[in-house]
Structures are given as C-alpha cells and as structure tokens.
Amino acid sequence: MIRASAGMSLLTDSKLAAAEAIEQAVSTLPDQAASAVFLCATNHHASEFPDILQSIRINTRARALVGATGTGIIGPGGEVENA
C-alpha cells in the first residue's frame, strides 16, 4: 500500500522550518518513517541545505531523497511566493 503525507512550514529559520515540516509529514505515517522524501524549498534556505538534508535523513529514515528549489512553493498549508 502506498501512503503519502506532507508537511509545510512558513518559518524563516531554516532548521526550525525543516523540523516543523518533517514533524507534520511523518506524524501520520506508520512508524513515523518514510521510504522516499520529496523536498521543495524556497531558495532563501539554500545556505542551510546540508543541515536540512541531514535532518530529513535522520528523522524520516528515508532511503531516497529528491529535492527542488523555487521562488514559489505549493504545499498543504497553501502557496509561498518570493520567500
């Protein structure tokens, strides 16, 4: 069975935003683990990407991680532009 979940944060602090989005996403998954993660982040988080990616790997136990950046992101909490 395929299960999907999502998380989103509007926090400006990259590490806190990552933690919030991860918590939202894994909280509904069995064993709070994911086999794959698809990450979309606004480019103002770019300097923290290494730490964000490490946090995702540790907190989701995902074997696959795919990411993208953009000036606009659409998630479960709505749309973020020019952040």
N, C-alpha and C positions, 0 to 999 in steps of 0.2 A: 504494500500500500504506500502510495506517495502522500506525504504530509508536507504542507508548506506553512510558513509563518513569516511574519515581517516585523521589523522594528524601525523606529524613526526617532530622531532627536533634533530639536531646534537649538540645543545648547551651543554656545560659541566655543567653549573649551573642548578641544578635540578628544581628550581622554575621557572626560565625563560624558560627552555625546556618544562616544563609542560604547561605553559601559551601559548607558541608558538604552540604546538601540539593541544591543546584544541581549540585555535582560528581557526586553519586550519580546524579542524574537524567540528566544529559547524557552521562555516560561510556559508556552503552550505545547512544547514538544515532549514526547516521551523521553525520559532520562535526561532532559534538557541538553540534548546533543543533536548535532546536525551532520549529515553526510556531505552536504555541499552548502556553501555560502556564496551568495551573490551580493556584492557590496557596491553601493553607489554613494559617492560622497562629493560634496562641493569642494572646489579646488582650494578654498581657504584652509582646509585641513591638511594640505599637502606636506607641510613640514613635519607632521606627526604620523604620516602613513606607516612608517616602520613599526611604531608602537601600537597603532591601531590594528595592524595586521597581526602582530604577535598576540594582542589581546583577543582577537577573534579566534585565532587558532587554539589558544589555551581554553577559552570559555565556551567554545562550541564543539571542540574536538573534531572539527570538520577535516575531512581528507582532501577536499577540493575547495579552492577559493578563487573566485573570479571577481574582478573589480573594474569600476569605471569612475571617472570624474566628470563633472559638468558644472555649468553655471546654473543649471536648474535641475532639481531632483523631484521626482514624484514618489510619494510613499504613502503608507497607511494614514499618516497624520495630515496629508494634504500635499501642497506643492511649495517648494522653496526655490526662489529665483535670486540670482546675484548675491548669494550669501558668501 
